[in-house]
Every structure is written in structure tokens, then in C-alpha cells.
Amino acid sequence: MTAISPSFDVQSPWRDEFRATLALAWPLILTNVTMVLINSTDVFLLARLSPDALAASALGSGIVIAVLLIGIGVITAASPLIAAEIGRKAHSVRDVRRTVRQAFWASFAVCIPLWAILWFTGPFLVWAGQPAQLAQDTGLFVRALQWMILPTLGVVVLRSFMAALEKPNWAMAAGIAAVIVNAVVNYGLIFGHFGLPRLELVGAGIGSSLVALFQFLFLAAVVKRHRKFRRYHLFGRWWRADWPRFFTIWRLGFPIGLHMGFEAMVFAAAVFLMGYISTASVAAHAVAIQIASMTFMVPMGLGQAATVRVGLGFGKGDGDAIRRAGWTAYALGVGFMTAMAMVIWLFPATLAGFFLDPALAGNEEVLRLAVSFLLVAAVFQIVDGAQVVGTGMLRGIQDTTWPMLFAALGYWVIGIGFGCWLAFYRDWDGVGIWVGLAVGLGIVAGLVLARWLMRDRLGLLPLKH
């Protein structure tokens, strides 16, 4: 009896961490899945409008999401900050409220230049040599879609607040409701049903913007009325400045924003490069990236959970808690993506066929290309999961600058550089672009893991309280 007891005591904290991570992660994962489902619904609907509309939405969505993620990254700093504050003082209210308030301020600050940049998407694409009709359609779509940025940033702030309190279920509920509303509204605006005008591609952009506003209002109503959240009075005196906290959010969040921007823009650049190959390649990339994005939502949610769980240990100054939280999320994320790699490798045509109707003119070539892209996507599933969970672990200990530099090197110098060489100099076309992305993700995954392993030696851990 006495021989068994020490082993049980050693293992119990790992079991507890496993349960706590899953309890926090699964609503975050489902929330992330709803975000992809919204975009997947638009892909599904626009694929039934025309291949040209699908290509324009793929290019436009990639650009908007790439720019949006810079803003999301900035305000994502609120999550580890709130978690550390709760770790230091479990019932902190004032500091949590001030962090959330300044995250809203940061949302407004970052939104205006992003809107200005996106407004000129169409002329930029013409200047960059994209086909004239594709550039024009994409520009119109982006001008309708870009208004979703501000309410989306507000949603992210409230989601970060709820996640740091380890109560993410309401954010999940808002996401599920948004999927349903998006399907109805966009179906109506794209095809002219339910008494709505037929706006086709532009209707998809307007509908997505309205859905983002709906989701923010849903969460705002929850934090105003729910007893767990309303004691923080998040919207009370929101105009009061806290400049040190505001600049702390930017100090931690700007590298996260650049990191997320680098990652998203590398996929937007991939769409851009596909445009030089063929419109069918752009449409096939849109399908393949939707499938890869769906699986990515699981390790992304585990990375967000790791940020919170590691952040709580960081606030307590507990190195053992940091270690357990990080490795638990990492094992779950990499294990899941290994399983998904096998599924995509075995059933690429079945997965691509869900989005594409082979009977529609022009879709035969799109389906063939999508299958070839998915075979490469299957290979990079594992490293993609490893890099996003590893980055979330480092964010929990408020280490954001070096992961951003790793992303710049891996995604752009190696990923895009190698992909362009394969696509245009070795005649691999779109498959070459995808192979380059896979190699870049692998480099980032390795560098992030190495930094986590050296966290103590690099002085990244807090002194124990």
C-alpha cells in the first residue's frame, strides 16, 4: 500500500492537468470550428454559383483574414495577461476589467488602418498582374467583407476574457448560433431568397459582416447579464485610459499579431501565386485549405488552452504547473493531427467532393487539383499542429517576439521561397506551392519546440512565489 501511494501522487497532477486542459479546450475547439464552418458555408454556396466566384472569394477571404489576424494577434495578448492576473490573485476584478477595456481600445486603434488597406484591394491586384476580372470581383467582395473586422475583434476580446476565466462555453454557443445565421443570411443574399436581393459574391461579404456583428452583440449581452461575468462591469466607463496596460497589450500583442499575420499572409500569398498558374488552381486551393483549416482548429484550440493553463502557472510562479500544462496540450495536439493526416491521405477525393459538384462545368479540373493539394496537406498536418500548440505554450509564459521571428523565417524565407522555386522553376505548379508551405511549417515547429525546451536556460520562467 505504501509502495503504490507515491506513484499515485506523482501521476495525479498529470491526470488533473489532462482533464483541465480538455475541459477548457473542447469549447475553444468547437468555437474555432464554427469560425471555419462560416467560411466553409460560403465556399459551399459560392462553389454552386460559379468557379470564378469561388476563386474571387478565396483570394478576397485570404487577404481579409490575413490582415484581420494581425489585429487578432494584438488583442490576443489579453488572454495570457488575464490568466496571469488570475493566477496571482484568483478573485481579481479591477485588473481583469482594465485589461479587457484596453484590449477594446487596441481593437479600435488597429481597425482603422486595416480598413484603409483593404479598401484598395482591387486596384492593388490589378497592379500586381492578377487577371482583370478576378481582381475586380475580389475587390468588390473585400469591400463588403472588411466591415466584419471591428466586431470580430470585439468577439475575440470577449472570448479571451471568457477563456481566461475558464468559462468558454458561451463563446462556443455564440459561434454555433453564428453558423446557423450565416447559412441563412448568406444563402438569401447570394441567391436572392427569403425576400432578400440577389447580390451573389458581394452578398456573401455583406452577410459575413452582419454575422460578425450578431456574434459580438450575442457575447456582449451574455457578459452584461450572466452572474459570472457581470461583476466585472466590462463596459462600464470604457472611455477611461490605462496607458501602461494599453502599451503592455501592444508590447506582447504586436509580435503575436505579426506572427499570425505572417502565417495567414503566407496562405494568402499562396492563393495569390495560384492566380498566376490558373483560376482552377485558385479554386482547388480554396477547397483544400478549407479541409486543412477544419482539422487545424483542434490544435489551435489546444494552443489557446495551453496559453491560459500555462499562463495560470506563470502567474503563480509554478514551474511544474507550466511544464505539465505545456506538454499535455502538445501531446494532445500532435496526436490528433497525426490521426487527421491519415484520414486526409486515405480519402482526399471524398473530402474534396463534399465541396465540389463534378457535374458543374469546370469543376473536373478543380477536383483533380484539390486532391493533389490534399495529399501534401496530409503530410504537413503533424508539424502544423506542433507549431500552433508550441506557440500557444510560449505565449503562456509571455514569450512572443522570438516565435514571431521564427514565423517570418519559416513561412516567408523558406516556405514561400522554396515553394516558388518548385512551382515556377521545377514546374510543380500548385503542388510546389503546397510543398513549400509544408517545409516552412516544419521549420517553425522545430524552432518553437527548441525554445520551449530551453525555457529555463533562457530565463523565461518566473521566480516561484
Summary of the structure (lengths in Angstrom):
residues: 465
radius of gyration: 21.9
end to end distance: 33.9
largest distance: 77.4
contacts: 1791
relative contact order: 0.13
helix: 85%
strand: 0%
